[in-house]
Amino acid sequence: MALIQDINIDQGANHKETFVIQTLTNQTLPYNATTNPYIALDLTGYTVRMQVRSSYDAGAVALLATNSNGKFTVVPLTGTITLTVLPADTTAILFKGESADYVYDIEVQDGSGNVIRPVQGAFVISREVTR
């Protein structure tokens, strides 16, 4: 199951959000709470993608981020992915109030087509005044 982590950004501003994708070690059960059973997932050869939508059922994608389009940078051996949102990515967002509430999730896919969804949550954009 995906970890729930909300992202809050400011419209018209640069924003970076970093995630570390981890996997269970081969630790023998029962689980020992005094040790960390997780290690960074080696993301060598993985693709990373994220879609932001106004709701889970919405057809339109408000923001598409991948490592191919440069919105994600990947440090494979540390399992680290960093999302970069630029001011231009949020200028066309339509607001009904002080913020726009969206949902997102991130998927990582290995070279064999296996997909995991490590994180999801709310994607909230705070409306800018100065333009």
N, CA, C and O atoms as a Tinker XYZ file with bonds, in Angstrom:
   524  protein
     1  N      0.836000   -1.178000    0.000000    73     2
     2  CA     0.000000    0.000000    0.000000    64     1     3
     3  C      0.880000    1.240000    0.000000    63     2     4     5
     4  O      1.917000    1.287000    0.662000    81     3
     5  N      0.450000    2.236000   -0.751000    73     3     6
     6  CA     1.219000    3.469000   -0.896000    64     5     7
     7  C      1.210000    4.285000    0.395000    63     6     8     9
     8  O      0.205000    4.346000    1.103000    81     7
     9  N      2.337000    4.901000    0.679000    73     7    10
    10  CA     2.457000    5.835000    1.788000    64     9    11
    11  C      1.670000    7.092000    1.437000    63    10    12    13
    12  O      1.725000    7.553000    0.297000    81    11
    13  N      0.936000    7.656000    2.402000    73    11    14
    14  CA     0.202000    8.901000    2.186000    64    13    15
    15  C      1.100000   10.062000    2.581000    63    14    16    17
    16  O      1.520000   10.170000    3.733000    81    15
    17  N      1.393000   10.937000    1.611000    73    15    18
    18  CA     2.200000   12.135000    1.882000    64    17    19
    19  C      1.651000   13.274000    1.035000    63    18    20    21
    20  O      1.732000   13.243000   -0.193000    81    19
    21  N      1.097000   14.269000    1.695000    73    19    22
    22  CA     0.547000   15.415000    0.986000    64    21    23
    23  C      1.665000   16.339000    0.526000    63    22    24    25
    24  O      2.702000   16.463000    1.178000    81    23
    25  N      1.427000   16.989000   -0.620000    73    23    26
    26  CA     2.362000   17.967000   -1.165000    64    25    27
    27  C      1.648000   19.309000   -1.203000    63    26    28    29
    28  O      0.551000   19.412000   -1.751000    81    27
    29  N      2.254000   20.328000   -0.631000    73    27    30
    30  CA     1.711000   21.687000   -0.627000    64    29    31
    31  C      2.695000   22.598000   -1.338000    63    30    32    33
    32  O      3.856000   22.696000   -0.943000    81    31
    33  N      2.225000   23.274000   -2.402000    73    31    34
    34  CA     3.113000   24.153000   -3.158000    64    33    35
    35  C      2.464000   25.520000   -3.333000    63    34    36    37
    36  O      1.257000   25.679000   -3.151000    81    35
    37  N      3.275000   26.488000   -3.683000    73    35    38
    38  CA     2.808000   27.838000   -3.955000    64    37    39
    39  C      2.756000   28.056000   -5.455000    63    38    40    41
    40  O      3.726000   27.781000   -6.162000    81    39
    41  N      1.622000   28.551000   -5.945000    73    39    42
    42  CA     1.501000   28.860000   -7.363000    64    41    43
    43  C      2.548000   29.901000   -7.740000    63    42    44    45
    44  O      2.782000   30.854000   -6.997000    81    43
    45  N      3.173000   29.716000   -8.893000    73    43    46
    46  CA     4.138000   30.681000   -9.400000    64    45    47
    47  C      5.506000   30.634000   -8.754000    63    46    48    49
    48  O      6.331000   31.518000   -8.987000    81    47
    49  N      5.764000   29.616000   -7.943000    73    47    50
    50  CA     7.060000   29.514000   -7.266000    64    49    51
    51  C      7.734000   28.185000   -7.613000    63    50    52    53
    52  O      7.071000   27.230000   -8.019000    81    51
    53  N      9.034000   28.134000   -7.452000    73    51    54
    54  CA     9.765000   26.876000   -7.602000    64    53    55
    55  C      9.491000   25.998000   -6.390000    63    54    56    57
    56  O      9.381000   26.485000   -5.265000    81    55
    57  N      9.382000   24.706000   -6.636000    73    55    58
    58  CA     9.152000   23.771000   -5.528000    64    57    59
    59  C      9.875000   22.465000   -5.826000    63    58    60    61
    60  O      9.830000   21.955000   -6.945000    81    59
    61  N     10.543000   21.934000   -4.805000    73    59    62
    62  CA    11.187000   20.612000   -4.905000    64    61    63
    63  C     10.667000   19.746000   -3.779000    63    62    64    65
    64  O     10.500000   20.209000   -2.651000    81    63
    65  N     10.415000   18.499000   -4.086000    73    63    66
    66  CA     9.939000   17.523000   -3.099000    64    65    67
    67  C     10.755000   16.253000   -3.321000    63    66    68    69
    68  O     10.794000   15.735000   -4.437000    81    67
    69  N     11.401000   15.749000   -2.282000    73    67    70
    70  CA    12.263000   14.581000   -2.404000    64    69    71
    71  C     11.655000   13.389000   -1.675000    63    70    72    73
    72  O     11.121000   13.522000   -0.574000    81    71
    73  N     11.744000   12.235000   -2.304000    73    71    74
    74  CA    11.250000   10.979000   -1.745000    64    73    75
    75  C     12.375000    9.955000   -1.797000    63    74    76    77
    76  O     13.178000    9.953000   -2.731000    81    75
    77  N     12.433000    9.088000   -0.798000    73    75    78
    78  CA    13.365000    7.965000   -0.820000    64    77    79
    79  C     12.521000    6.696000   -0.881000    63    78    80    81
    80  O     11.741000    6.406000    0.026000    81    79
    81  N     12.692000    5.951000   -1.964000    73    79    82
    82  CA    11.939000    4.720000   -2.168000    64    81    83
    83  C     12.712000    3.593000   -1.508000    63    82    84    85
    84  O     13.878000    3.357000   -1.824000    81    83
    85  N     12.054000    2.895000   -0.586000    73    83    86
    86  CA    12.715000    1.835000    0.159000    64    85    87
    87  C     12.009000    0.507000   -0.050000    63    86    88    89
    88  O     10.844000    0.457000   -0.445000    81    87
    89  N     12.732000   -0.558000    0.220000    73    87    90
    90  CA    12.190000   -1.905000    0.135000    64    89    91
    91  C     12.608000   -2.673000    1.384000    63    90    92    93
    92  O     13.584000   -2.319000    2.046000    81    91
    93  N     11.865000   -3.716000    1.693000    73    91    94
    94  CA    12.220000   -4.549000    2.845000    64    93    95
    95  C     13.509000   -5.305000    2.572000    63    94    96    97
    96  O     13.767000   -5.732000    1.447000    81    95
    97  N     14.308000   -5.464000    3.602000    73    95    98
    98  CA    15.494000   -6.310000    3.490000    64    97    99
    99  C     15.048000   -7.761000    3.622000    63    98   100   101
   100  O     13.861000   -8.039000    3.794000    81    99
   101  N     15.969000   -8.652000    3.543000    73    99   102
   102  CA    15.671000  -10.074000    3.727000    64   101   103
   103  C     15.751000  -10.452000    5.197000    63   102   104   105
   104  O     16.205000  -11.543000    5.542000    81   103
   105  N     15.314000   -9.555000    6.054000    73   103   106
   106  CA    15.376000   -9.792000    7.488000    64   105   107
   107  C     14.512000  -10.989000    7.860000    63   106   108   109
   108  O     13.399000  -11.147000    7.356000    81   107
   109  N     15.025000  -11.810000    8.728000    73   107   110
   110  CA    14.290000  -12.985000    9.194000    64   109   111
   111  C     13.163000  -12.551000   10.124000    63   110   112   113
   112  O     13.367000  -11.739000   11.026000    81   111
   113  N     11.990000  -13.093000    9.898000    73   111   114
   114  CA    10.864000  -12.817000   10.798000    64   113   115
   115  C     11.008000  -13.663000   12.046000    63   114   116   117
   116  O     11.587000  -14.744000   11.937000    81   115
   117  N     10.538000  -13.275000   13.216000    73   115   118
   118  CA     9.706000  -12.093000   13.405000    64   117   119
   119  C     10.509000  -10.802000   13.320000    63   118   120   121
   120  O     11.708000  -10.776000   13.595000    81   119
   121  N      9.819000   -9.735000   12.934000    73   119   122
   122  CA    10.409000   -8.421000   12.773000    64   121   123
   123  C     11.024000   -7.930000   14.079000    63   122   124   125
   124  O     10.406000   -8.042000   15.137000    81   123
   125  N     12.231000   -7.390000   14.008000    73   123   126
   126  CA    12.924000   -6.831000   15.162000    64   125   127
   127  C     12.827000   -5.314000   15.096000    63   126   128   129
   128  O     13.490000   -4.687000   14.270000    81   127
   129  N     12.014000   -4.723000   15.951000    73   127   130
   130  CA    11.742000   -3.284000   15.914000    64   129   131
   131  C     12.957000   -2.426000   16.228000    63   130   132   133
   132  O     12.917000   -1.216000   16.001000    81   131
   133  N     14.030000   -3.003000   16.737000    73   131   134
   134  CA    15.205000   -2.200000   17.075000    64   133   135
   135  C     16.131000   -1.992000   15.886000    63   134   136   137
   136  O     17.076000   -1.208000   15.970000    81   135
   137  N     15.875000   -2.679000   14.785000    73   135   138
   138  CA    16.694000   -2.487000   13.584000    64   137   139
   139  C     15.821000   -1.967000   12.459000    63   138   140   141
   140  O     14.603000   -2.146000   12.473000    81   139
   141  N     16.442000   -1.326000   11.491000    73   139   142
   142  CA    15.702000   -0.812000   10.343000    64   141   143
   143  C     15.641000   -1.902000    9.276000    63   142   144   145
   144  O     16.667000   -2.248000    8.691000    81   143
   145  N     14.448000   -2.451000    9.015000    73   143   146
   146  CA    14.349000   -3.538000    8.046000    64   145   147
   147  C     14.298000   -3.060000    6.597000    63   146   148   149
   148  O     14.106000   -3.871000    5.691000    81   147
   149  N     14.465000   -1.762000    6.366000    73   147   150
   150  CA    14.345000   -1.218000    5.018000    64   149   151
   151  C     15.685000   -0.773000    4.481000    63   150   152   153
   152  O     16.553000   -0.317000    5.226000    81   151
   153  N     15.842000   -0.912000    3.174000    73   151   154
   154  CA    17.007000   -0.386000    2.471000    64   153   155
   155  C     16.503000    0.385000    1.253000    63   154   156   157
   156  O     15.376000    0.173000    0.805000    81   155
   157  N     17.327000    1.266000    0.724000    73   155   158
   158  CA    16.954000    2.031000   -0.465000    64   157   159
   159  C     16.800000    1.076000   -1.644000    63   158   160   161
   160  O     17.618000    0.178000   -1.840000    81   159
   161  N     15.743000    1.283000   -2.424000    73   159   162
   162  CA    15.525000    0.497000   -3.636000    64   161   163
   163  C     16.450000    1.031000   -4.724000    63   162   164   165
   164  O     16.443000    2.229000   -5.007000    81   163
   165  N     17.245000    0.156000   -5.336000    73   163   166
   166  CA    18.121000    0.563000   -6.437000    64   165   167
   167  C     17.239000    0.853000   -7.648000    63   166   168   169
   168  O     16.619000   -0.059000   -8.194000    81   167
   169  N     17.178000    2.101000   -8.067000    73   167   170
   170  CA    16.303000    2.531000   -9.152000    64   169   171
   171  C     16.994000    2.562000  -10.507000    63   170   172   173
   172  O     16.517000    3.225000  -11.428000    81   171
   173  N     18.095000    1.866000  -10.639000    73   171   174
   174  CA    18.785000    1.796000  -11.923000    64   173   175
   175  C     17.860000    1.186000  -12.957000    63   174   176   177
   176  O     17.349000    0.082000  -12.769000    81   175
   177  N     17.642000    1.913000  -14.060000    73   175   178
   178  CA    16.794000    1.431000  -15.141000    64   177   179
   179  C     15.301000    1.628000  -14.921000    63   178   180   181
   180  O     14.499000    1.217000  -15.760000    81   179
   181  N     14.912000    2.247000  -13.814000    73   179   182
   182  CA    13.497000    2.491000  -13.527000    64   181   183
   183  C     13.012000    3.771000  -14.206000    63   182   184   185
   184  O     13.791000    4.695000  -14.440000    81   183
   185  N     11.723000    3.811000  -14.518000    73   183   186
   186  CA    11.078000    5.045000  -14.931000    64   185   187
   187  C     10.178000    5.488000  -13.790000    63   186   188   189
   188  O      9.618000    4.666000  -13.066000    81   187
   189  N     10.049000    6.789000  -13.643000    73   187   190
   190  CA     9.232000    7.376000  -12.577000    64   189   191
   191  C      8.181000    8.245000  -13.245000    63   190   192   193
   192  O      8.482000    8.993000  -14.174000    81   191
   193  N      6.934000    8.143000  -12.765000    73   191   194
   194  CA     5.871000    8.964000  -13.320000    64   193   195
   195  C      4.895000    9.365000  -12.217000    63   194   196   197
   196  O      4.679000    8.637000  -11.249000    81   195
   197  N      4.317000   10.547000  -12.401000    73   195   198
   198  CA     3.331000   11.078000  -11.470000    64   197   199
   199  C      2.296000   11.839000  -12.280000    63   198   200   201
   200  O      2.634000   12.553000  -13.224000    81   199
   201  N      1.027000   11.681000  -11.905000    73   199   202
   202  CA    -0.038000   12.479000  -12.479000    64   201   203
   203  C     -0.771000   13.191000  -11.351000    63   202   204   205
   204  O     -1.016000   12.617000  -10.289000    81   203
   205  N     -1.116000   14.450000  -11.599000    73   203   206
   206  CA    -1.911000   15.247000  -10.670000    64   205   207
   207  C     -3.242000   15.511000  -11.358000    63   206   208   209
   208  O     -3.281000   15.997000  -12.489000    81   207
   209  N     -4.342000   15.186000  -10.663000    73   207   210
   210  CA    -5.682000   15.373000  -11.213000    64   209   211
   211  C     -6.565000   16.049000  -10.177000    63   210   212   213
   212  O     -6.272000   16.024000   -8.982000    81   211
   213  N     -7.654000   16.657000  -10.650000    73   211   214
   214  CA    -8.577000   17.340000   -9.738000    64   213   215
   215  C     -9.347000   16.354000   -8.863000    63   214   216   217
   216  O     -9.809000   16.719000   -7.782000    81   215
   217  N     -9.486000   15.125000   -9.313000    73   215   218
   218  CA   -10.102000   14.054000   -8.516000    64   217   219
   219  C     -9.598000   12.726000   -9.067000    63   218   220   221
   220  O     -8.992000   12.679000  -10.137000    81   219
   221  N     -9.848000   11.662000   -8.340000    73   219   222
   222  CA    -9.392000   10.346000   -8.794000    64   221   223
   223  C    -10.009000    9.961000  -10.126000    63   222   224   225
   224  O     -9.377000    9.265000  -10.921000    81   223
   225  N    -11.236000   10.402000  -10.383000    73   223   226
   226  CA   -11.945000   10.031000  -11.607000    64   225   227
   227  C    -11.777000   11.024000  -12.745000    63   226   228   229
   228  O    -12.258000   10.770000  -13.850000    81   227
   229  N    -11.112000   12.144000  -12.512000    73   227   230
   230  CA   -10.966000   13.178000  -13.536000    64   229   231
   231  C    -10.180000   12.661000  -14.730000    63   230   232   233
   232  O     -9.195000   11.940000  -14.573000    81   231
   233  N    -10.621000   13.032000  -15.914000    73   231   234
   234  CA    -9.913000   12.629000  -17.129000    64   233   235
   235  C     -8.703000   13.493000  -17.414000    63   234   236   237
   236  O     -7.687000   13.001000  -17.905000    81   235
   237  N     -8.804000   14.778000  -17.110000    73   235   238
   238  CA    -7.728000   15.716000  -17.410000    64   237   239
   239  C     -6.597000   15.611000  -16.388000    63   238   240   241
   240  O     -6.828000   15.480000  -15.186000    81   239
   241  N     -5.384000   15.670000  -16.896000    73   239   242
   242  CA    -4.194000   15.668000  -16.043000    64   241   243
   243  C     -3.724000   17.109000  -15.896000    63   242   244   245
   244  O     -3.405000   17.766000  -16.886000    81   243
   245  N     -3.680000   17.600000  -14.655000    73   243   246
   246  CA    -3.249000   18.973000  -14.400000    64   245   247
   247  C     -1.732000   19.111000  -14.461000    63   246   248   249
   248  O     -1.217000   20.159000  -14.850000    81   247
   249  N     -1.021000   18.060000  -14.079000    73   247   250
   250  CA     0.441000   18.077000  -14.102000    64   249   251
   251  C      0.941000   16.661000  -14.322000    63   250   252   253
   252  O      0.534000   15.735000  -13.619000    81   251
   253  N      1.812000   16.495000  -15.288000    73   251   254
   254  CA     2.455000   15.208000  -15.561000    64   253   255
   255  C      3.939000   15.369000  -15.288000    63   254   256   257
   256  O      4.592000   16.256000  -15.836000    81   255
   257  N      4.458000   14.510000  -14.446000    73   255   258
   258  CA     5.884000   14.556000  -14.121000    64   257   259
   259  C      6.481000   13.173000  -14.348000    63   258   260   261
   260  O      5.939000   12.169000  -13.884000    81   259
   261  N      7.599000   13.128000  -15.064000    73   259   262
   262  CA     8.327000   11.882000  -15.298000    64   261   263
   263  C      9.821000   12.192000  -15.253000    63   262   264   265
   264  O     10.229000   13.354000  -15.259000    81   263
   265  N     10.625000   11.136000  -15.207000    73   263   266
   266  CA    12.060000   11.387000  -15.333000    64   265   267
   267  C     12.402000   11.679000  -16.788000    63   266   268   269
   268  O     13.447000   12.271000  -17.060000    81   267
   269  N     11.554000   11.282000  -17.728000    73   267   270
   270  CA    11.784000   11.587000  -19.141000    64   269   271
   271  C     11.547000   13.056000  -19.466000    63   270   272   273
   272  O     12.264000   13.626000  -20.288000    81   271
   273  N     10.535000   13.689000  -18.823000    73   271   274
   274  CA    10.268000   15.100000  -19.121000    64   273   275
   275  C     11.030000   16.055000  -18.195000    63   274   276   277
   276  O     10.826000   17.267000  -18.252000    81   275
   277  N     11.901000   15.515000  -17.349000    73   275   278
   278  CA    12.765000   16.336000  -16.512000    64   277   279
   279  C     12.147000   16.822000  -15.214000    63   278   280   281
   280  O     12.798000   17.542000  -14.458000    81   279
   281  N     10.909000   16.447000  -14.940000    73   279   282
   282  CA    10.263000   16.867000  -13.683000    64   281   283
   283  C     10.748000   16.032000  -12.497000    63   282   284   285
   284  O     10.648000   16.461000  -11.347000    81   283
   285  N     11.273000   14.839000  -12.783000    73   283   286
   286  CA    11.870000   14.005000  -11.741000    64   285   287
   287  C     13.331000   13.791000  -12.048000    63   286   288   289
   288  O     13.703000   13.517000  -13.189000    81   287
   289  N     14.166000   13.917000  -11.023000    73   287   290
   290  CA    15.542000   13.462000  -11.122000    64   289   291
   291  C     15.656000   12.244000  -10.216000    63   290   292   293
   292  O     15.017000   12.169000   -9.166000    81   291
   293  N     16.472000   11.303000  -10.638000    73   291   294
   294  CA    16.610000   10.032000   -9.928000    64   293   295
   295  C     18.072000    9.815000   -9.567000    63   294   296   297
   296  O     18.960000    9.962000  -10.407000    81   295
   297  N     18.310000    9.464000   -8.310000    73   295   298
   298  CA    19.640000    9.025000   -7.867000    64   297   299
   299  C     19.484000    7.538000   -7.577000    63   298   300   301
   300  O     19.090000    7.159000   -6.474000    81   299
   301  N     19.794000    6.686000   -8.568000    73   299   302
   302  CA    19.426000    5.271000   -8.497000    64   301   303
   303  C     19.891000    4.524000   -7.257000    63   302   304   305
   304  O     19.084000    3.839000   -6.629000    81   303
   305  N     21.150000    4.627000   -6.882000    73   303   306
   306  CA    21.666000    3.785000   -5.808000    64   305   307
   307  C     21.160000    4.178000   -4.417000    63   306   308   309
   308  O     21.221000    3.377000   -3.485000    81   307
   309  N     20.661000    5.412000   -4.279000    73   307   310
   310  CA    20.127000    5.834000   -2.987000    64   309   311
   311  C     18.602000    5.737000   -2.942000    63   310   312   313
   312  O     17.992000    6.015000   -1.910000    81   311
   313  N     17.980000    5.341000   -4.068000    73   311   314
   314  CA    16.524000    5.245000   -4.120000    64   313   315
   315  C     15.835000    6.588000   -4.050000    63   314   316   317
   316  O     14.651000    6.661000   -3.721000    81   315
   317  N     16.557000    7.653000   -4.354000    73   315   318
   318  CA    16.030000    9.000000   -4.204000    64   317   319
   319  C     15.461000    9.538000   -5.510000    63   318   320   321
   320  O     16.099000    9.472000   -6.561000    81   319
   321  N     14.234000   10.079000   -5.418000    73   319   322
   322  CA    13.643000   10.783000   -6.552000    64   321   323
   323  C     13.255000   12.173000   -6.068000    63   322   324   325
   324  O     12.750000   12.338000   -4.957000    81   323
   325  N     13.497000   13.170000   -6.915000    73   323   326
   326  CA    13.166000   14.544000   -6.567000    64   325   327
   327  C     12.259000   15.128000   -7.637000    63   326   328   329
   328  O     12.600000   15.154000   -8.820000    81   327
   329  N     11.095000   15.596000   -7.199000    73   327   330
   330  CA    10.137000   16.262000   -8.065000    64   329   331
   331  C     10.471000   17.740000   -8.110000    63   330   332   333
   332  O     10.698000   18.356000   -7.069000    81   331
   333  N     10.504000   18.320000   -9.311000    73   331   334
   334  CA    10.717000   19.752000   -9.474000    64   333   335
   335  C      9.508000   20.342000  -10.182000    63   334   336   337
   336  O      9.190000   19.971000  -11.311000    81   335
   337  N      8.839000   21.272000   -9.498000    73   335   338
   338  CA     7.712000   21.995000  -10.085000    64   337   339
   339  C      8.171000   23.423000  -10.312000    63   338   340   341
   340  O      8.636000   24.089000   -9.388000    81   339
   341  N      8.037000   23.893000  -11.555000    73   339   342
   342  CA     8.457000   25.245000  -11.919000    64   341   343
   343  C      7.258000   26.188000  -11.909000    63   342   344   345
   344  O      6.117000   25.729000  -11.976000    81   343
   345  N      7.495000   27.498000  -11.827000    73   343   346
   346  CA     6.377000   28.441000  -11.839000    64   345   347
   347  C      5.429000   28.245000  -13.018000    63   346   348   349
   348  O      4.213000   28.343000  -12.853000    81   347
   349  N      5.959000   27.974000  -14.187000    73   347   350
   350  CA     5.118000   27.792000  -15.381000    64   349   351
   351  C      4.181000   26.592000  -15.255000    63   350   352   353
   352  O      3.148000   26.545000  -15.924000    81   351
   353  N      4.526000   25.625000  -14.409000    73   351   354
   354  CA     3.688000   24.432000  -14.235000    64   353   355
   355  C      2.371000   24.734000  -13.525000    63   354   356   357
   356  O      1.426000   23.951000  -13.618000    81   355
   357  N      2.300000   25.859000  -12.817000    73   355   358
   358  CA     1.109000   26.159000  -12.014000    64   357   359
   359  C      0.358000   27.401000  -12.468000    63   358   360   361
   360  O     -0.682000   27.723000  -11.894000    81   359
   361  N      0.849000   28.108000  -13.476000    73   359   362
   362  CA     0.211000   29.374000  -13.864000    64   361   363
   363  C     -1.173000   29.169000  -14.470000    63   362   364   365
   364  O     -2.018000   30.057000  -14.354000    81   363
   365  N     -1.433000   28.039000  -15.108000    73   363   366
   366  CA    -2.725000   27.810000  -15.761000    64   365   367
   367  C     -3.759000   27.160000  -14.846000    63   366   368   369
   368  O     -4.884000   26.902000  -15.275000    81   367
   369  N     -3.397000   26.895000  -13.605000    73   367   370
   370  CA    -4.325000   26.248000  -12.670000    64   369   371
   371  C     -5.496000   27.171000  -12.384000    63   370   372   373
   372  O     -5.312000   28.360000  -12.125000    81   371
   373  N     -6.706000   26.616000  -12.434000    73   371   374
   374  CA    -7.915000   27.378000  -12.141000    64   373   375
   375  C     -8.271000   27.246000  -10.665000    63   374   376   377
   376  O     -8.232000   26.154000  -10.100000    81   375
   377  N     -8.618000   28.371000  -10.052000    73   375   378
   378  CA    -8.924000   28.397000   -8.625000    64   377   379
   379  C    -10.367000   28.829000   -8.400000    63   378   380   381
   380  O    -10.913000   29.636000   -9.151000    81   379
   381  N    -10.971000   28.279000   -7.356000    73   379   382
   382  CA   -12.291000   28.726000   -6.904000    64   381   383
   383  C    -12.184000   29.412000   -5.555000    63   382   384   385
   384  O    -13.191000   29.874000   -5.018000    81   383
   385  N    -11.010000   29.485000   -5.008000    73   383   386
   386  CA   -10.766000   30.089000   -3.700000    64   385   387
   387  C     -9.290000   30.335000   -3.523000    63   386   388   389
   388  O     -8.579000   30.639000   -4.481000    81   387
   389  N     -8.825000   30.203000   -2.284000    73   387   390
   390  CA    -7.423000   30.476000   -1.973000    64   389   391
   391  C     -6.478000   29.369000   -2.401000    63   390   392   393
   392  O     -5.276000   29.597000   -2.538000    81   391
   393  N     -7.010000   28.168000   -2.615000    73   391   394
   394  CA    -6.145000   27.062000   -3.016000    64   393   395
   395  C     -6.893000   26.140000   -3.971000    63   394   396   397
   396  O     -8.120000   26.182000   -4.070000    81   395
   397  N     -6.142000   25.324000   -4.655000    73   395   398
   398  CA    -6.695000   24.316000   -5.546000    64   397   399
   399  C     -6.281000   22.953000   -5.002000    63   398   400   401
   400  O     -5.095000   22.689000   -4.803000    81   399
   401  N     -7.257000   22.101000   -4.767000    73   399   402
   402  CA    -6.994000   20.789000   -4.175000    64   401   403
   403  C     -7.037000   19.712000   -5.251000    63   402   404   405
   404  O     -8.037000   19.552000   -5.950000    81   403
   405  N     -5.949000   18.988000   -5.368000    73   403   406
   406  CA    -5.807000   17.918000   -6.338000    64   405   407
   407  C     -5.379000   16.637000   -5.615000    63   406   408   409
   408  O     -5.149000   16.640000   -4.406000    81   407
   409  N     -5.280000   15.556000   -6.368000    73   407   410
   410  CA    -4.734000   14.297000   -5.860000    64   409   411
   411  C     -3.605000   13.870000   -6.795000    63   410   412   413
   412  O     -3.565000   14.257000   -7.963000    81   411
   413  N     -2.694000   13.069000   -6.261000    73   411   414
   414  CA    -1.571000   12.582000   -7.066000    64   413   415
   415  C     -1.165000   11.203000   -6.568000    63   414   416   417
   416  O     -1.521000   10.791000   -5.465000    81   415
   417  N     -0.421000   10.509000   -7.399000    73   415   418
   418  CA     0.341000    9.355000   -6.949000    64   417   419
   419  C      1.585000    9.239000   -7.815000    63   418   420   421
   420  O      1.659000    9.795000   -8.911000    81   419
   421  N      2.551000    8.510000   -7.301000    73   419   422
   422  CA     3.803000    8.280000   -8.012000    64   421   423
   423  C      3.948000    6.786000   -8.238000    63   422   424   425
   424  O      3.726000    5.979000   -7.335000    81   423
   425  N      4.323000    6.432000   -9.460000    73   423   426
   426  CA     4.615000    5.038000   -9.800000    64   425   427
   427  C      6.046000    4.941000  -10.294000    63   426   428   429
   428  O      6.531000    5.825000  -11.000000    81   427
   429  N      6.718000    3.863000   -9.919000    73   427   430
   430  CA     8.043000    3.556000  -10.456000    64   429   431
   431  C      7.962000    2.189000  -11.124000    63   430   432   433
   432  O      7.363000    1.253000  -10.594000    81   431
   433  N      8.574000    2.098000  -12.291000    73   431   434
   434  CA     8.487000    0.874000  -13.089000    64   433   435
   435  C      9.882000    0.411000  -13.475000    63   434   436   437
   436  O     10.699000    1.194000  -13.959000    81   435
   437  N     10.142000   -0.872000  -13.255000    73   435   438
   438  CA    11.452000   -1.409000  -13.632000    64   437   439
   439  C     11.458000   -1.777000  -15.112000    63   438   440   441
   440  O     10.433000   -1.678000  -15.787000    81   439
   441  N     12.598000   -2.195000  -15.606000    73   439   442
   442  CA    12.758000   -2.522000  -17.014000    64   441   443
   443  C     11.926000   -3.700000  -17.486000    63   442   444   445
   444  O     11.728000   -3.865000  -18.690000    81   443
   445  N     11.432000   -4.529000  -16.563000    73   443   446
   446  CA    10.597000   -5.681000  -16.919000    64   445   447
   447  C      9.108000   -5.345000  -16.921000    63   446   448   449
   448  O      8.275000   -6.199000  -17.226000    81   447
   449  N      8.777000   -4.100000  -16.579000    73   447   450
   450  CA     7.375000   -3.699000  -16.561000    64   449   451
   451  C      6.687000   -3.807000  -15.212000    63   450   452   453
   452  O      5.498000   -3.511000  -15.102000    81   451
   453  N      7.420000   -4.231000  -14.173000    73   451   454
   454  CA     6.845000   -4.312000  -12.832000    64   453   455
   455  C      6.681000   -2.905000  -12.263000    63   454   456   457
   456  O      7.607000   -2.097000  -12.320000    81   455
   457  N      5.510000   -2.616000  -11.717000    73   455   458
   458  CA     5.184000   -1.278000  -11.213000    64   457   459
   459  C      4.906000   -1.342000   -9.716000    63   458   460   461
   460  O      4.214000   -2.238000   -9.233000    81   459
   461  N      5.466000   -0.362000   -8.987000    73   459   462
   462  CA     5.075000   -0.158000   -7.594000    64   461   463
   463  C      4.592000    1.281000   -7.462000    63   462   464   465
   464  O      5.017000    2.164000   -8.208000    81   463
   465  N      3.710000    1.500000   -6.518000    73   463   466
   466  CA     3.165000    2.837000   -6.254000    64   465   467
   467  C      3.524000    3.183000   -4.815000    63   466   468   469
   468  O      2.760000    2.882000   -3.898000    81   467
   469  N      4.682000    3.816000   -4.606000    73   467   470
   470  CA     5.170000    4.015000   -3.244000    64   469   471
   471  C      4.505000    5.149000   -2.469000    63   470   472   473
   472  O      4.517000    5.137000   -1.238000    81   471
   473  N      3.925000    6.131000   -3.164000    73   471   474
   474  CA     3.394000    7.298000   -2.451000    64   473   475
   475  C      2.210000    7.903000   -3.194000    63   474   476   477
   476  O      2.141000    7.867000   -4.423000    81   475
   477  N      1.281000    8.460000   -2.420000    73   475   478
   478  CA     0.116000    9.152000   -2.972000    64   477   479
   479  C     -0.357000   10.175000   -1.955000    63   478   480   481
   480  O      0.093000   10.175000   -0.809000    81   479
   481  N     -1.266000   11.046000   -2.374000    73   479   482
   482  CA    -1.819000   11.992000   -1.414000    64   481   483
   483  C     -2.486000   13.170000   -2.072000    63   482   484   485
   484  O     -2.781000   13.159000   -3.267000    81   483
   485  N     -2.720000   14.190000   -1.265000    73   483   486
   486  CA    -3.291000   15.443000   -1.751000    64   485   487
   487  C     -2.174000   16.293000   -2.344000    63   486   488   489
   488  O     -1.035000   16.258000   -1.877000    81   487
   489  N     -2.512000   17.050000   -3.367000    73   487   490
   490  CA    -1.585000   17.974000   -4.013000    64   489   491
   491  C     -2.277000   19.326000   -3.976000    63   490   492   493
   492  O     -3.170000   19.598000   -4.779000    81   491
   493  N     -1.864000   20.165000   -3.046000    73   491   494
   494  CA    -2.553000   21.430000   -2.800000    64   493   495
   495  C     -1.693000   22.591000   -3.308000    63   494   496   497
   496  O     -0.517000   22.714000   -2.966000    81   495
   497  N     -2.313000   23.432000   -4.130000    73   495   498
   498  CA    -1.610000   24.581000   -4.686000    64   497   499
   499  C     -2.213000   25.842000   -4.074000    63   498   500   501
   500  O     -3.405000   26.110000   -4.226000    81   499
   501  N     -1.379000   26.609000   -3.384000    73   499   502
   502  CA    -1.804000   27.857000   -2.774000    64   501   503
   503  C     -1.741000   28.967000   -3.819000    63   502   504   505
   504  O     -0.722000   29.154000   -4.484000    81   503
   505  N     -2.832000   29.690000   -3.951000    73   503   506
   506  CA    -2.969000   30.710000   -5.004000    64   505   507
   507  C     -2.056000   31.899000   -4.750000    63   506   508   509
   508  O     -1.931000   32.375000   -3.622000    81   507
   509  N     -1.419000   32.373000   -5.820000    73   507   510
   510  CA    -0.544000   33.542000   -5.698000    64   509   511
   511  C     -1.344000   34.835000   -5.914000    63   510   512   513
   512  O     -2.376000   34.836000   -6.584000    81   511
   513  N     -0.859000   35.901000   -5.351000    73   511   514
   514  CA    -1.460000   37.218000   -5.538000    64   513   515
   515  C     -0.595000   38.047000   -6.492000    63   514   516   517
   516  O     -1.104000   38.686000   -7.413000    81   515
   517  N      0.713000   38.025000   -6.257000    73   515   518
   518  CA     1.640000   38.798000   -7.073000    64   517   519
   519  C      1.904000   38.066000   -8.380000    63   518   520   521
   520  O      2.295000   36.899000   -8.384000    81   519
   521  N      1.686000   38.766000   -9.490000    73   519   522
   522  CA     1.911000   38.163000  -10.816000    64   521   523
   523  C      2.737000   39.094000  -11.662000    63   522   524
   524  O      3.040000   38.779000  -12.812000    81   523
